[in-house]
Amino acid sequence: MGHCENPKNIHQLIQKLHLQDAVQFTGPLLYNEVPKQLMGCDLLLMNRIDSTFAQYGFPNKLAEYMATGSPVIATKVSDIPEYFVHE
């Protein structure tokens, strides 16, 4: 999980939805551990808040996620919809 204002809320939601066995929190990873973790994912989420910052530049994380070949869900922020369409 990246930056989160209130991780306690996320953990409570996961418990409420009975997703404890489907979600894994790794905590910080070493640089060389990241590819292995990404390749082990069934689904990757790339969420971005629609802010001034998000309107400029392309999220490298999205390209890394796409490179895994796993399904990716991304928010429609900035020019992401210009490059990616459903299926």
PyMOL commands that place a pseudoatom at each C-alpha (Angstrom):
pseudoatom trace, name=CA, resn=MET, resi=1, chain=A, elem=C, hetatm=0, pos=[0.000, 0.000, 0.000]
pseudoatom trace, name=CA, resn=GLY, resi=2, chain=A, elem=C, hetatm=0, pos=[1.296, 3.416, -0.871]
pseudoatom trace, name=CA, resn=HIS, resi=3, chain=A, elem=C, hetatm=0, pos=[0.623, 6.569, 1.097]
pseudoatom trace, name=CA, resn=CYS, resi=4, chain=A, elem=C, hetatm=0, pos=[-2.631, 6.418, 3.012]
pseudoatom trace, name=CA, resn=GLU, resi=5, chain=A, elem=C, hetatm=0, pos=[-4.065, 9.094, 5.273]
pseudoatom trace, name=CA, resn=ASN, resi=6, chain=A, elem=C, hetatm=0, pos=[-5.730, 6.540, 7.536]
pseudoatom trace, name=CA, resn=PRO, resi=7, chain=A, elem=C, hetatm=0, pos=[-4.588, 2.933, 7.021]
pseudoatom trace, name=CA, resn=LYS, resi=8, chain=A, elem=C, hetatm=0, pos=[-6.773, 1.820, 9.940]
pseudoatom trace, name=CA, resn=ASN, resi=9, chain=A, elem=C, hetatm=0, pos=[-9.850, 2.565, 7.784]
pseudoatom trace, name=CA, resn=ILE, resi=10, chain=A, elem=C, hetatm=0, pos=[-8.462, 0.405, 4.974]
pseudoatom trace, name=CA, resn=HIS, resi=11, chain=A, elem=C, hetatm=0, pos=[-7.841, -2.521, 7.317]
pseudoatom trace, name=CA, resn=GLN, resi=12, chain=A, elem=C, hetatm=0, pos=[-11.331, -2.176, 8.803]
pseudoatom trace, name=CA, resn=LEU, resi=13, chain=A, elem=C, hetatm=0, pos=[-12.915, -2.147, 5.340]
pseudoatom trace, name=CA, resn=ILE, resi=14, chain=A, elem=C, hetatm=0, pos=[-10.996, -5.262, 4.329]
pseudoatom trace, name=CA, resn=GLN, resi=15, chain=A, elem=C, hetatm=0, pos=[-12.243, -7.046, 7.438]
pseudoatom trace, name=CA, resn=LYS, resi=16, chain=A, elem=C, hetatm=0, pos=[-15.813, -5.829, 6.890]
pseudoatom trace, name=CA, resn=LEU, resi=17, chain=A, elem=C, hetatm=0, pos=[-15.741, -7.212, 3.334]
pseudoatom trace, name=CA, resn=HIS, resi=18, chain=A, elem=C, hetatm=0, pos=[-14.067, -10.467, 4.475]
pseudoatom trace, name=CA, resn=LEU, resi=19, chain=A, elem=C, hetatm=0, pos=[-11.109, -9.941, 2.168]
pseudoatom trace, name=CA, resn=GLN, resi=20, chain=A, elem=C, hetatm=0, pos=[-8.324, -10.753, 4.632]
pseudoatom trace, name=CA, resn=ASP, resi=21, chain=A, elem=C, hetatm=0, pos=[-7.262, -13.804, 2.601]
pseudoatom trace, name=CA, resn=ALA, resi=22, chain=A, elem=C, hetatm=0, pos=[-7.312, -11.872, -0.685]
pseudoatom trace, name=CA, resn=VAL, resi=23, chain=A, elem=C, hetatm=0, pos=[-5.293, -8.797, 0.333]
pseudoatom trace, name=CA, resn=GLN, resi=24, chain=A, elem=C, hetatm=0, pos=[-1.671, -8.808, 1.405]
pseudoatom trace, name=CA, resn=PHE, resi=25, chain=A, elem=C, hetatm=0, pos=[0.102, -5.911, 3.096]
pseudoatom trace, name=CA, resn=THR, resi=26, chain=A, elem=C, hetatm=0, pos=[3.846, -6.207, 2.594]
pseudoatom trace, name=CA, resn=GLY, resi=27, chain=A, elem=C, hetatm=0, pos=[5.001, -2.967, 4.148]
pseudoatom trace, name=CA, resn=PRO, resi=28, chain=A, elem=C, hetatm=0, pos=[8.054, -1.321, 2.594]
pseudoatom trace, name=CA, resn=LEU, resi=29, chain=A, elem=C, hetatm=0, pos=[9.945, -3.501, 0.112]
pseudoatom trace, name=CA, resn=LEU, resi=30, chain=A, elem=C, hetatm=0, pos=[13.535, -3.436, -1.015]
pseudoatom trace, name=CA, resn=TYR, resi=31, chain=A, elem=C, hetatm=0, pos=[13.967, -2.285, -4.630]
pseudoatom trace, name=CA, resn=ASN, resi=32, chain=A, elem=C, hetatm=0, pos=[14.898, -5.752, -5.905]
pseudoatom trace, name=CA, resn=GLU, resi=33, chain=A, elem=C, hetatm=0, pos=[11.834, -7.344, -4.212]
pseudoatom trace, name=CA, resn=VAL, resi=34, chain=A, elem=C, hetatm=0, pos=[9.296, -5.215, -6.097]
pseudoatom trace, name=CA, resn=PRO, resi=35, chain=A, elem=C, hetatm=0, pos=[9.269, -7.106, -9.449]
pseudoatom trace, name=CA, resn=LYS, resi=36, chain=A, elem=C, hetatm=0, pos=[8.685, -10.443, -7.709]
pseudoatom trace, name=CA, resn=GLN, resi=37, chain=A, elem=C, hetatm=0, pos=[5.786, -8.986, -5.710]
pseudoatom trace, name=CA, resn=LEU, resi=38, chain=A, elem=C, hetatm=0, pos=[4.218, -7.411, -8.810]
pseudoatom trace, name=CA, resn=MET, resi=39, chain=A, elem=C, hetatm=0, pos=[4.500, -10.625, -10.821]
pseudoatom trace, name=CA, resn=GLY, resi=40, chain=A, elem=C, hetatm=0, pos=[2.727, -12.501, -8.039]
pseudoatom trace, name=CA, resn=CYS, resi=41, chain=A, elem=C, hetatm=0, pos=[-0.351, -10.264, -8.139]
pseudoatom trace, name=CA, resn=ASP, resi=42, chain=A, elem=C, hetatm=0, pos=[-3.629, -11.385, -9.679]
pseudoatom trace, name=CA, resn=LEU, resi=43, chain=A, elem=C, hetatm=0, pos=[-4.805, -7.788, -10.117]
pseudoatom trace, name=CA, resn=LEU, resi=44, chain=A, elem=C, hetatm=0, pos=[-3.075, -4.409, -9.846]
pseudoatom trace, name=CA, resn=LEU, resi=45, chain=A, elem=C, hetatm=0, pos=[-4.725, -1.105, -8.916]
pseudoatom trace, name=CA, resn=MET, resi=46, chain=A, elem=C, hetatm=0, pos=[-3.332, 2.262, -9.978]
pseudoatom trace, name=CA, resn=ASN, resi=47, chain=A, elem=C, hetatm=0, pos=[-5.342, 4.960, -8.266]
pseudoatom trace, name=CA, resn=ARG, resi=48, chain=A, elem=C, hetatm=0, pos=[-4.624, 8.647, -8.590]
pseudoatom trace, name=CA, resn=ILE, resi=49, chain=A, elem=C, hetatm=0, pos=[-6.433, 11.586, -7.051]
pseudoatom trace, name=CA, resn=ASP, resi=50, chain=A, elem=C, hetatm=0, pos=[-7.564, 14.148, -9.628]
pseudoatom trace, name=CA, resn=SER, resi=51, chain=A, elem=C, hetatm=0, pos=[-5.230, 16.928, -8.523]
pseudoatom trace, name=CA, resn=THR, resi=52, chain=A, elem=C, hetatm=0, pos=[-3.078, 19.541, -10.224]
pseudoatom trace, name=CA, resn=PHE, resi=53, chain=A, elem=C, hetatm=0, pos=[-0.049, 17.312, -9.637]
pseudoatom trace, name=CA, resn=ALA, resi=54, chain=A, elem=C, hetatm=0, pos=[-1.732, 14.333, -11.307]
pseudoatom trace, name=CA, resn=GLN, resi=55, chain=A, elem=C, hetatm=0, pos=[-2.555, 16.362, -14.427]
pseudoatom trace, name=CA, resn=TYR, resi=56, chain=A, elem=C, hetatm=0, pos=[1.114, 16.504, -15.422]
pseudoatom trace, name=CA, resn=GLY, resi=57, chain=A, elem=C, hetatm=0, pos=[3.372, 13.585, -16.154]
pseudoatom trace, name=CA, resn=PHE, resi=58, chain=A, elem=C, hetatm=0, pos=[2.673, 9.913, -16.559]
pseudoatom trace, name=CA, resn=PRO, resi=59, chain=A, elem=C, hetatm=0, pos=[2.690, 7.520, -13.582]
pseudoatom trace, name=CA, resn=ASN, resi=60, chain=A, elem=C, hetatm=0, pos=[5.625, 5.127, -14.028]
pseudoatom trace, name=CA, resn=LYS, resi=61, chain=A, elem=C, hetatm=0, pos=[3.810, 2.733, -11.725]
pseudoatom trace, name=CA, resn=LEU, resi=62, chain=A, elem=C, hetatm=0, pos=[1.141, 2.224, -14.401]
pseudoatom trace, name=CA, resn=ALA, resi=63, chain=A, elem=C, hetatm=0, pos=[3.732, 1.206, -17.009]
pseudoatom trace, name=CA, resn=GLU, resi=64, chain=A, elem=C, hetatm=0, pos=[5.325, -1.198, -14.529]
pseudoatom trace, name=CA, resn=TYR, resi=65, chain=A, elem=C, hetatm=0, pos=[1.929, -2.712, -13.736]
pseudoatom trace, name=CA, resn=MET, resi=66, chain=A, elem=C, hetatm=0, pos=[1.087, -3.141, -17.434]
pseudoatom trace, name=CA, resn=ALA, resi=67, chain=A, elem=C, hetatm=0, pos=[4.435, -4.865, -18.012]
pseudoatom trace, name=CA, resn=THR, resi=68, chain=A, elem=C, hetatm=0, pos=[3.406, -7.718, -15.681]
pseudoatom trace, name=CA, resn=GLY, resi=69, chain=A, elem=C, hetatm=0, pos=[0.644, -8.874, -18.030]
pseudoatom trace, name=CA, resn=SER, resi=70, chain=A, elem=C, hetatm=0, pos=[-1.823, -8.985, -15.128]
pseudoatom trace, name=CA, resn=PRO, resi=71, chain=A, elem=C, hetatm=0, pos=[-5.130, -7.101, -15.244]
pseudoatom trace, name=CA, resn=VAL, resi=72, chain=A, elem=C, hetatm=0, pos=[-4.823, -3.462, -14.185]
pseudoatom trace, name=CA, resn=ILE, resi=73, chain=A, elem=C, hetatm=0, pos=[-7.519, -1.129, -12.918]
pseudoatom trace, name=CA, resn=ALA, resi=74, chain=A, elem=C, hetatm=0, pos=[-6.620, 2.557, -13.230]
pseudoatom trace, name=CA, resn=THR, resi=75, chain=A, elem=C, hetatm=0, pos=[-8.454, 5.759, -12.405]
pseudoatom trace, name=CA, resn=LYS, resi=76, chain=A, elem=C, hetatm=0, pos=[-9.496, 8.063, -15.259]
pseudoatom trace, name=CA, resn=VAL, resi=77, chain=A, elem=C, hetatm=0, pos=[-7.169, 10.909, -14.311]
pseudoatom trace, name=CA, resn=SER, resi=78, chain=A, elem=C, hetatm=0, pos=[-5.019, 13.109, -16.513]
pseudoatom trace, name=CA, resn=ASP, resi=79, chain=A, elem=C, hetatm=0, pos=[-4.344, 11.557, -19.941]
pseudoatom trace, name=CA, resn=ILE, resi=80, chain=A, elem=C, hetatm=0, pos=[-4.479, 7.916, -18.809]
pseudoatom trace, name=CA, resn=PRO, resi=81, chain=A, elem=C, hetatm=0, pos=[-7.739, 7.314, -20.763]
pseudoatom trace, name=CA, resn=GLU, resi=82, chain=A, elem=C, hetatm=0, pos=[-5.948, 8.575, -23.897]
pseudoatom trace, name=CA, resn=TYR, resi=83, chain=A, elem=C, hetatm=0, pos=[-3.494, 5.665, -23.734]
pseudoatom trace, name=CA, resn=PHE, resi=84, chain=A, elem=C, hetatm=0, pos=[-5.573, 2.870, -22.207]
pseudoatom trace, name=CA, resn=VAL, resi=85, chain=A, elem=C, hetatm=0, pos=[-9.032, 1.554, -22.942]
pseudoatom trace, name=CA, resn=HIS, resi=86, chain=A, elem=C, hetatm=0, pos=[-10.965, -1.358, -21.467]
pseudoatom trace, name=CA, resn=GLU, resi=87, chain=A, elem=C, hetatm=0, pos=[-9.615, -4.633, -22.876]
for i in range(1, 87): cmd.bond("trace and resi %d" % i, "trace and resi %d" % (i + 1))
show_as sticks, trace
zoom trace
